[in-house]
Amino acid sequence: MFNQIFLWLCLIVPWLSLFFMKKESIKRYMPVAIFVTLILTIIYEIGYTFNWWVIKETIVPWGYITNISFAYGLFFIATIWIFHFTYRNFKIYLITNIIVEAIFNFGVLKLTAKFGINKLINMPNWGIFLIMLGLALVIYAYQRWQEGIFKEE
């Protein structure tokens, strides 16, 4: 029961946090959040195929390949917030991502494994950390490309 509550909170609470953000920022960074979620879903598919991890508990019947709570909750909204606060300064963006990914990979993932939500098999925590850090660089480049559609105020 605790795992289910935790997973639902990881999906819903981040979305509620958007009530505290300006609509302009949400509109500006929504495309990069959608893009990262698409790539993350593909990474989950690859991880499932190569047995990098196993998702043991989920909130939806089809969630044993992609962790819905993390991909469409935490990561989606965290991307918007991180870009909202750090986009203008690449060093701060990179440092923030290193810190957030370290906390997630070496803290949250270890806790979820301890609680039986998931289990890493053929991929160590540092491997996921490096994949996510590489993904952070890709989406920063994507956002730079996207900036051409927005006018500076």
C-alpha positions as CSV (number, residue, x, y, z in Angstrom):
1,M,0.0,0.0,0.0
2,F,2.9,2.4,0.8
3,N,4.4,1.8,-2.6
4,Q,1.2,2.6,-4.4
5,I,0.8,5.9,-2.4
6,F,4.4,6.8,-3.1
7,L,4.0,6.2,-6.8
8,W,0.7,8.1,-7.1
9,L,2.3,11.0,-5.2
10,C,5.3,11.0,-7.6
11,L,2.8,11.3,-10.4
12,I,0.4,13.9,-9.1
13,V,2.3,16.2,-6.7
14,P,4.7,17.5,-9.3
15,W,1.8,18.5,-11.6
16,L,0.2,20.4,-8.7
17,S,3.4,22.4,-8.3
18,L,2.8,24.0,-11.7
19,F,0.1,26.2,-10.0
20,F,3.1,28.1,-8.6
21,M,4.7,28.8,-12.0
22,K,3.9,31.5,-14.5
23,K,2.0,30.3,-17.5
24,E,4.6,31.8,-19.8
25,S,7.3,29.5,-18.4
26,I,5.0,26.5,-18.6
27,K,4.3,27.2,-22.3
28,R,8.0,27.9,-23.0
29,Y,9.4,24.7,-21.4
30,M,6.5,22.3,-22.1
31,P,8.0,21.2,-25.5
32,V,11.3,20.2,-23.9
33,A,9.5,18.4,-21.2
34,I,7.4,16.5,-23.8
35,F,10.6,15.8,-25.7
36,V,12.5,14.4,-22.7
37,T,9.6,12.3,-21.7
38,L,9.5,10.7,-25.2
39,I,13.2,10.0,-25.0
40,L,12.9,8.7,-21.5
41,T,10.1,6.4,-22.6
42,I,12.4,5.0,-25.3
43,I,15.2,4.6,-22.7
44,Y,12.7,2.6,-20.5
45,E,11.9,0.4,-23.6
46,I,15.6,-0.2,-24.2
47,G,16.2,-0.9,-20.5
48,Y,13.4,-3.4,-20.5
49,T,14.7,-5.1,-23.6
50,F,18.3,-5.4,-22.3
51,N,17.1,-6.3,-18.8
52,W,18.8,-3.2,-17.2
53,W,16.1,-3.1,-14.5
54,V,12.8,-4.6,-13.6
55,I,9.8,-2.6,-12.5
56,K,8.1,-4.7,-9.8
57,E,5.3,-2.4,-8.8
58,T,3.3,0.1,-10.8
59,I,0.1,2.1,-10.7
60,V,-1.1,1.1,-14.1
61,P,-1.3,-2.4,-15.6
62,W,1.0,-1.5,-18.6
63,G,3.6,0.2,-16.4
64,Y,6.0,-2.6,-16.1
65,I,8.1,-1.3,-19.0
66,T,8.0,2.5,-18.3
67,N,7.7,3.8,-14.8
68,I,4.7,6.1,-15.3
69,S,5.1,7.9,-12.0
70,F,8.7,8.9,-12.8
71,A,8.5,9.5,-16.5
72,Y,5.2,11.4,-16.6
73,G,5.3,12.9,-13.2
74,L,8.7,13.6,-11.6
75,F,10.9,13.9,-14.7
76,F,8.4,15.7,-16.8
77,I,7.7,18.4,-14.2
78,A,11.3,18.6,-12.9
79,T,12.4,19.4,-16.4
80,I,10.1,22.4,-16.6
81,W,11.2,23.6,-13.1
82,I,14.9,23.1,-13.8
83,F,14.7,25.0,-17.1
84,H,12.6,27.7,-15.5
85,F,15.3,28.4,-12.9
86,T,18.5,27.6,-14.7
87,Y,18.1,27.9,-18.5
88,R,19.9,31.2,-19.0
89,N,23.1,29.9,-17.3
90,F,24.5,26.6,-18.7
91,K,26.9,26.1,-15.8
92,I,24.1,26.4,-13.3
93,Y,21.9,24.2,-15.4
94,L,24.6,21.5,-15.6
95,I,25.4,21.7,-11.8
96,T,21.7,21.5,-11.0
97,N,21.2,18.5,-13.2
98,I,24.3,16.7,-11.7
99,I,22.9,17.3,-8.2
100,V,19.3,16.3,-9.0
101,E,20.4,13.2,-10.9
102,A,22.8,12.2,-8.1
103,I,20.0,12.5,-5.5
104,F,17.7,10.5,-7.7
105,N,20.1,7.8,-8.8
106,F,22.0,7.3,-5.6
107,G,19.1,8.1,-3.2
108,V,15.6,7.7,-4.6
109,L,16.4,4.7,-6.8
110,K,18.1,2.9,-4.0
111,L,15.1,3.5,-1.7
112,T,12.6,2.3,-4.4
113,A,14.7,-0.8,-4.8
114,K,14.7,-1.3,-1.0
115,F,10.9,-1.0,-1.0
116,G,10.5,-3.4,-3.9
117,I,9.3,-1.0,-6.5
118,N,12.1,-1.7,-8.9
119,K,15.4,-3.5,-9.1
120,L,18.5,-2.8,-11.1
121,I,19.9,-5.8,-12.9
122,N,22.4,-5.1,-15.7
123,M,22.8,-1.4,-15.2
124,P,24.5,0.2,-12.2
125,N,23.3,3.4,-10.6
126,W,26.2,5.3,-12.1
127,G,25.2,4.0,-15.6
128,I,21.8,5.5,-15.2
129,F,23.3,8.7,-13.8
130,L,25.5,9.0,-17.0
131,I,22.6,8.3,-19.3
132,M,20.5,11.0,-17.6
133,L,23.3,13.5,-17.6
134,G,23.7,12.9,-21.3
135,L,20.0,13.3,-21.8
136,A,20.2,16.7,-19.9
137,L,22.8,17.9,-22.5
138,V,20.6,16.7,-25.4
139,I,17.5,18.5,-24.1
140,Y,19.5,21.7,-23.4
141,A,20.5,21.7,-27.0
142,Y,16.9,21.1,-28.0
143,Q,15.7,24.0,-25.9
144,R,18.3,26.3,-27.5
145,W,17.0,25.2,-30.9
146,Q,13.4,25.8,-29.7
147,E,14.2,29.3,-28.4
148,G,13.9,30.7,-32.0
149,I,10.1,30.5,-31.8
150,F,9.9,32.7,-28.7
151,K,10.3,36.5,-28.8
152,E,12.4,38.2,-26.1
153,E,10.4,40.5,-24.0
